[in-house]
């Protein structure tokens, strides 16, 4: 059986990627507020209605759900790994699976989300959903309920470490975010000792 997407699906994916690439370029060059959907459509050589067919709002051009590959990697790890160790490995696997271009696009989107108020507000809904998905996944791995206080606490600690790192990464794009995340999670795993 052939799992390769058909021509129609490949063309849709190519159009979607082109629209988003042009949007990110224009946001970088002109600023988010000054870039209209009409300018994005013109740059991507599509109609404005086509942009809205792929992205319901202007914010959606930036807000890409990059969480599923991480969750898939987390679910694939052996259950005997502790929660923080499993998150460390899954994060590494998800980032290492990205191409250099995907990593650069990711950094650009993250920077926009942290610095453009409309995007920050829109991203909060996604972040709360991601934290809930992480909590449910960790609970399943541990054979517990998602609302178990210990699962809630470890999820909150992991999320707190990663959000703090996210802000640092946006301020310092040269940072090796993966290495820093691994160190930060290792510190959490060790009980957050002050040395």
N, C-alpha and C positions, 0 to 999 in steps of 0.2 A: 504494500500500500504506500502511496506517495504522500508524505506529509508536507511537501513543499506547497506554499500558498500559490493559488492560481494567478494568472496574469492580472486580473482585475484587482485582487487584493494587493499584489505587488505595486501596481500603479497607484492605488490609494495610499499605501505606505510611503511611496516616493513623494507623492504630492504633499502629504502631511508633513514629512520631514523637510521638504523644501520650504513650505510656509513657515515652519517653526525656525528654520535656520535663518531665513531672511528677517523674521521678526526679531530674533536675538541680535542680529547684526545691526538692524535699525535702532533697537533699544540702546545698544552700546554707542552708536554714532550720534543719535539724536536725543536720547533720553526716552524713558518710558512714556511720560506724559505727552511729549511732542510727537510721538509716533502714532499715527492713526491706522485703523484697520485698512483703510483705502490705500495708504502708502505701502503697507505690508503686502496687500493683494497685488499692487502694481509691481513691486520688487519680485514677488514669487510668480508673476505672470499668470495670475488667476483672478477671477471675479471676487469682490468682497463677499458675495453670498457663498462662494466656495470656502473662504476662510471660516465663515460661521458654520459651515457644514462639518468641518473638522474640529473646530474649537468654538464652543458655545459662547465664550466671552473672551475679551482681550486678555484677561488674567490667565485663562487656560493655556495661552501660548507659552507661558512660563511655568505654570504649575503642572509638572509632569510627575506621574506616579512612578518613582523609581524604587519603591518599596517592595514590590512583588519578588524581584530576584533575590533580595536579602531574605525575605520570609521563606522562599523556596529552599534556599541554601540552609537556613536554620532548621527547617523541617526535615531535611535530608541527613542531618548530623545524628550520630548515635545518642540515644537517650541518656546514657551514663555520664555524658559531659554535663557539668554544672551549667546553670543558666548564663552566667557571665562568660565563661569559657566558650560556650556554644555561640553566643552573640559575637564574640571576638572572631571566631573562625568564620562565621557566616558573613560578617561584614567584610573580612578580607577576601573571601571568595567572590562576593558580589562586586566589589571594587575592581579586583583583578580581572574579572570577566569583561570589564568595559574597555573599549578602545581608547587611545589617547584623546581622540576627538570627542568621544562621549564624556570623558572626564572633564575636558575643557568646557563643554557645553553645560555640564552639571554645575561646575563652579560658577559659571556666568549666571545660570538660573538661580542658584543659591544666593549669590550676591544681590541679585535683583529682589528676591523675596525678602531679604533682610533689610534692604535699604529703601524700598518703595512702599509707602504706607498701605496703598490699596492691595498690593501683593501680600504684604505681611498679614493683613486682616484675612484675606482669602486663604492663605496657607494654614492659618490656625485650625480650620476645620479638618484639613488633611492631616495635620500633625496629631490632632486628638484621635482621629481614626487610626492612624499608624500606631500610636501608643496602645490603643485598645487591641489592635491586631497582634501586637507584640505580646501583650499581657495574655491574650487567649492562646497564643502559640506556646508561650512558656508554661502556661498552666497545663496544656495538653501534654507537653513533654514531661512534666513532673507528675502527671496523673492527678491533678488538682482542679478545683473550680477556678475560673478566671477572677472571681471576687475574693479569693482566699487572701487574707491580709499579707501573708508573706510573699505571695506572687505579686500583689499590688505594690508592695514595698520594693522588691527587686526590680520590677519594671520601672517604677518611678526613679530609682537610683540610676539605672542604665540610661533612661531617657534624659535625666538631668545631666549626666556626664556628657552625653552626646550633643545635647543642645548647647551646653557651655562651649564645647569644642567647635560646634557649628559657627557660633558667633566669632570665635577666635580665628577660624579658617576664613571667614568672609573678610575680616580685617587684614589678614595676612595670607593672601592667596598662594604665596610661595611655600607655605607650610606643607610638610608631608602629612596630610590629614590622616591617611591610613595608619602611619606609624604613630602619630599622636593619639589617635583613637585607641590603638592597641595598648599603648602605655597607660592611657587614662582608664581603660577598662581593666587592665592588669592591676592598677592601683585600687580600683573598686573591689576587684576580686580578692585582693590582699587585706581588705577591711579598711581602706583609706587611712593608713598610718601616716602620721607626720614625721618625716625623717629629718 
